[in-house]
Each structure stands twice: as C-alpha cells, then as structure tokens.
Amino acid sequence: MTMEQLTIDQIMMQRCLALAQQALGQTAPNPLVGAVVVQAGQVVGEGFHPAAGQPHAEVFALRAAGDRAQNATVYVNLEPCNHQGRTPPCTEALIQANVAKVVVGMVDPNPLVAGGGIARLRQAGIEVQVGVEEAACQNLNEAFVHRIRHQRPLGIFKYAMTLDGKIAATGGHSAWVTSPVARQQVHQLRAACDAVVVGGNTVRTDNPLLTSHGVNDHNPLRVVMSRTLDLPDNAKLWQTAEVPTVVFTQVNAPSQKQRSLQAEGVEVVPLQTLTPAAVMTNLYDRGFLSVLWECGGTLGAAAIADGSIQKVLAFIAPKLIGGPQAPGPVGELGLVRMDQAIALERMTIEAIGPDFLLSGYITVG
C-alpha cells in the first residue's frame, strides 16, 4: 500500500507506533505508547511514554499542543488509561484538554482499563474510534499483552543455524554462523528485550557479552542458568559496571563460587529447583515484559517443554556443516513421531543480508 492509499488515520497511527518504538526495552512493565495531536490537518503535538513512572504519551502530546489541543483529534496506539496508577488517568487529561475526538489503535487488555477508558471518553462527549492499524498495534505490544493475560513475560527463543540445522561445527566452533548484518539485528533484538538468558555451557564455550553493542542505550539484564556453578572465573558476563548479570542456580550450589560471583557484582539467586519456568516467574516479578532465550539446545528444549517460550526466531545461513555430532538448535524433547512435532503458526520470513530470518509462534493447544 502506497502512502497515497493510506488514510490520514492510518498515517497518524503509524506515527504513534514510530514514536512508541523510541522507548523499546525501557517501559516494562508498561506498554509502548505514542500519541499525536492533530488540529485542522496539522500535527500540533506528539509524545511517547519513555519509562514506567513517567507521564504517559497522551500527556506529553497534550503538553506540546497546548491550547491547540482544543477540538483536536488525538491519535494513540493503545486505549488511554482511566485509573489512578503511578500517574493520573489519561482520560481525564484528554477531557480537560477539550479534545473533540480520540482515535485508538487497540483496546488495553489490562483489566484495570479494558474498554473503561473508551467508555469514559464517550461519556464525556468525546467521539472515539477504535481499531485503526490494530494488527500493527497488537504486534508492537505483544509482550505486554502476553504478560497481562498469562502473568509471565513473553519468551522468545532465538538461534542461528546453518541450512542443514547446525548451530556449531562438530568441534563446537560457532563463530560466526550468520553474517554481520544478521548479528546487528540480534543486537537490536536484545535492546528491545528486558532480559537475555543463556546456560552455563554457552558461557563456557562462547564467553558472550550479551549486550546490544551500542545499537541502543538499553541493554537487557543478562541471565545465566547453572545448577552447579561450573563457570569460568573470568567471563565477560561478570563485568557488571555498566550492564548487570544475574546467575540463577540451585540452593545446594557451591557457596564459595556464589560468593566469588557476588564479589564481582553478580546477583546470585539460588532456587529450590532450577527450571526455565521458575526463572520466568522471577523475571515476571521483576516487572519484565519480554525475555530473549539465546541458549543452546538443551536449555532451549527445556524452556520449550515447560512453556517458557512462545516465539521462535531462527536465523538461517546459506551454509552446510554436516556431521551427525554437530549440534542443532533444539535438544531432546522426547518426541518419537512426526505427528508429535511442536507446530509453529503465524510464520514470516525475511532476508537479512545473505541470511534468512524465520519467525513464528508456538501453537497452543
């Protein structure tokens, strides 16, 4: 669809989404929201929600518009809130500004809102239109929607593999499966997530940094899962001056190793039973929206099996490694028949330089 074919409502809603994306990875547990104020066909104010505890997008946009908000149309990609949280309700700010119309991308799934904001605006005599660019709005805030509905962060399993399904050569060498442009995409993905998870084997084998490598100011919390704390004394992940690291382990893990990690500034969390689901519960309690799993096949399979992963991102390089011992991206799931295979839905494919990115969602039920 060309720009000429788009309606003014669609163009303005897409602007809301672009504004909202400026805060990628920084709003948890809140959603990504942008707002635009239009008066007589001209944008007179716009804003986005920068972080939890900060004013909402509508407030920034109305402030920028000032008196020109009167009788204006306000566009916002998520239903305005109508409850007192850490900030006042946006519905009241819109009513006080005397706007004429509010165009909403999607209804807020939060039970505290869930249509109540729209009803409040209509009650005050403001025209409300709902559902403009709704699919794009839902996609932008899929992690927020998942958190609200399931009381868990959205789990995203990302891996890079060769065309014949190998994530490393037979000897374990894995740098680099994909091209620099694909790795740049991964850095952007990390910047949009609240945490990135690996297992102890990835730390031992790859010694990763797991940051966004400067593509964005935001870095995810780096998470390591290790039952025995058989981890190297010197790892990039223990450099915590700028980016924090949490190691989840079991209560009986060696106490001396726990203390040495803590001395490096690493947070150590002993759990009664170390499972992906237990880690996701902890990350939910921290207020996180999305968790990126960049682990190897064994931990990846465990996370899939216990429901910690909902979305799969597979970067596929046009290379062949071969060999029955070369590892694949997903470990043992205990499936012996093809009709037991875990199906993915809503699949997309895109070219990333010489590589391809396949993404999809694990079918539920």
N, C-alpha and C positions, 0 to 999 in steps of 0.2 A: 504494500500500500504506500503510495507516494504521499508527501506532505500535503499536496493539494487535495487528496482524497480524505485526509483526516479532518474530523470536525474540530472546532475550537475547543470543545470539551476534552477531546482526546489529546490534543496538543498540550493543553494546560495540565491534564492529569499526568502525562508523560514528564512534564516539567517537575511536577510534585515528586515523582519517582526518582528523577535525577537529583533533586535536592536531598531527598531522603538518603540516597546512597552515599552522600558525603560523610555520613556518620557510621558507615559499615563497621561492624565489630565493636562499636563503642556505646551502644544504647542498652545492653542487657541489664535487667530483664525486660526492658521496654522495647516496643516495636520501632521500626524505621518509618518515620513520617515526614513528609514535606507538605507545604501549603503555599498557595498562590492566591493573591487578591487581585481581581480584575474589575476595573471601573471603565465603562464605556469602551470596551475592547482593548484596553491598555493594562498591562501589568503594573500595579501601583505598590505592591508589597509582596515579599516572599520570605520564607524561612523554613528551617528544618529543626527537628529535635536532636540536639547534639549528644545528650547523655542523660541517664537516669538522675532525677533530682533537678534537672534544668527545665526551663519553660518548654512547653510543647510547641510544635511547629506553628499552629494557628496563632499563638501569642506573638511569636517573632514576626509573622507575616502581618498581623494587625498593627503591631507597633510601627513597622516600616510604612504601612499605608497611612496611618494617622487618620485625619478627617476624611480622607478619600475612601475609607472603608464603608462609609455610609451609603446604603443602597447598592453596594457592590456585590459581586459574585465571588465566593470563596471556594477554591478547589482544595481538597485534601484527600490523600490516598487511603486513609483509614478513618472510620467514623469518629467524630470528636467525642471525647470522654464527657460524662455528665456526673462524675463523682469526685469527691474531695480525696485526693491521694497526697503524694508529696507536693503536688502543685494543684492550684484551683481548677475546677472544671472548665474545659474549653467552651462548652456550650454557652455558659454564662458570658464569657468574653465575647463570643460572636453575637449574642443577643444585645449586650451592652453597646457593641460597635454599630448596631442597627444595620447589619448586612441584609440584603434582600434575598439572597439565595446561597445555598451551600451544595456543592457537587461532591459526592462521596464516592471513593473508589470501591470500598468494601466495608461490610459490617464488621465491627470489632467482635472477635469470638470470646473476649473476656466476659464472663457472666456479670461483672460489675457494670458493663456497658451494654453489649448485645442488643442493640436496637434502641436502647434507652436514650442515647444521645440524639439520634434522629427524631425520636418521638418528642423530646424536649424542644428541639428547634422548631418542629412543626407546630407544637403547642403555642410557641411564641409568635407564630405567624410567618415564620421564615420558610420559603419554598426549599424543599430538599429533593435532590435527585441522587439515586444510588445505583452503582454498578458500572460506572464508566471505567473502561480498561481493567475490569475486575480480575481477569486472569493474571495480568501482569502485577496487579496489586497483591494478589494472593501469593504469587511466586516470590515477590520481594520479601514478604514476611512469613514465609513458610515455616521458619524455625520458631517464630513467636506463636503462630497458630498451633504448631505441634506441642510446644511447651504448655500452652493453656489447656489443650484437650487431653494430654496424656501425662502431665506432671513429670515430664522428662525433657531434657534437651533433645534436639534433632541430632541423630547420629549419622555422620557422613563418612563412608569408607572410601578412601582414595588410594589408588595404587597405579604404578606404571609398569607395563609389561610389554614383552615382545609379541609379534604377531602369532607366535606359537605358544603364548601363555606363560612365559617365564619372567620372573622378576629379578633374576640374577643368573649368572653363569654357574656351571656345576661347582666351581670352587668358591662360590659365594660372592664373587665380584659383581657389584651392581651399579657402579658409577661410569657412565650415566645411561639409563635405558632410553630416555627421551631427550629431545632437543632443548636447547636453552630457552626457546620461546615457550615450550610447554612447562618448563620449570618456573618461568616467570609467572605463568598462570597459577601455578601451585602457590607461589608466594602471595599472590593476590587473594587466593582462596583462604590462606592462613589469616591474612589481615581481616577477612570478613567473619572469622570464627572466634569463639571465646576461648577454646582450648584445643590443643592438638595432642593426641595420645600415641605413644609407642610402647613396645615391650622392651624388656632388658636385652633381648638378642639384637634388636635394632641399635641400641646404644653401643653394645659391644662391637657389632660388625661395621656400622656406618659412622658412628660418632657424629650424629646430626646436630645442627644448631636449632632447627625448627622455628626460625623467625620468619617475618615477612620480608627480610632482606632489603628493607628500606623502601619498598613499593608503597608503604603506607606508614603513618606514625604508630598505628596499632599493631601490637604483637599478641598472639594468643598465649594463654597460660600453657606452659609446657608440662606435660604429664607423662610420667613413666610408671608402668606397672611391672613390679618384680617381686615375686614371692620370697626369694632367698637373698635379695640384695647382692647377688653376684654381679656387681657392676664395677667398671673401671674407676680408679681413684681420680684420674684426670679425664674429664669429659667436657665437651663444650656446654652441655646442659647444666653443668654445675657453676657456670659463670652467670650469676644471678643479679649482678649490679643493675642491669638495665631490664632484663626480662626474667620473671620468676619461674621457678620449676617446683613441681610437687611430685614426690615419689610415693605411690600407693604400694603398700606391702602388707604382709600378714603380721599378726601380733607376736608371733614367735620368731620373727626375723632377727638376725644378729644385732644386738643392741649397740655394739661398738661401731658397726657400719652405719646404723641410724644416726649415732652421734656425730660421726665424721661428715656425713652429708649435711646435717643441721649446721655444723661449723662452717660449711661452705655457703650457708644461706638458703639451703634447700629445705622446703617444708616436707616433712615425712609424716604420712598418715597410715598408721597400722590399722588394718581391718580384720575382723574376725575371720571372714572368708573373702579372699581377693577374687572378685569376678568383675567383668565389664559392667554388669547391671549395678553392682554396689558402687562402682566408681561413678557411673552416671547419676545415681542418687545423690552422691556427694556434690557433683558438679551442678545438679539442679538446685540443691540447697545454697550454692554459691550465687545463684541467680542467672546461670548461663542459659543461652538460647541454643547455640549450635556447637557441636563437638566434632572435630575432624580426626578420624582414625587413620593414621599413616603407618600402621603397624605391619608386621609380617603376617604370613598366612595362618599361623597357629592362633595368635591372639585375634586376628580378623575373623576366623571361623567361630571362635568362642563368642565374640561380640555379635555376630550374625545370629548364632544359635540362641542367645538369651535375649534377643530383641533390642539390643543396644544400637543397632544400625538400621536406618530407614532408607538411606540414599546411597547409591554406589556411583563413583566417578572413576572410570577406567581410562587411563591414558595409554594408547596403544601405538607402539613404534613399529615402523615397517622393517623389522629385523627378525632374524631367526637365530636361535641359540641351540635348540635341540638338546638331547640328552635326557634320560629318564630321571637323573638325580638333580637336575636343575630345578630350583623351587618355583612353585606357582603362587599366585596371589592369595588363594584361599586354602586353608588346611583342611583337616578331616572333619566332615560334617556327619559322617555315619550314614550317608545315603548310598544305597546299593542299586537303585533302579532309576532310570532316567525320568520316570514319571513322578519321582520324589523331588526332583530338582526345584530349587527355590527360584521362582519366576520373578522377573522384573517387568514393570509396566511404565507407561509414560516415558518411553525411551526417546532420547535425542542423540544426534551425532553431529560433530562439527570438526572441521580441520583446524589443527593448531600447528602451523608451520608444516613440517613433514609428517607430523603425527596426527592421530585422531583422538578425540575425547568422546567416549560413550557414557551417557549418564542415564540413570533410571532409578525407580523406586521399588523397593521390595514389596511384592504383593502380599497384602494382609488377608488372612483367612483362606 
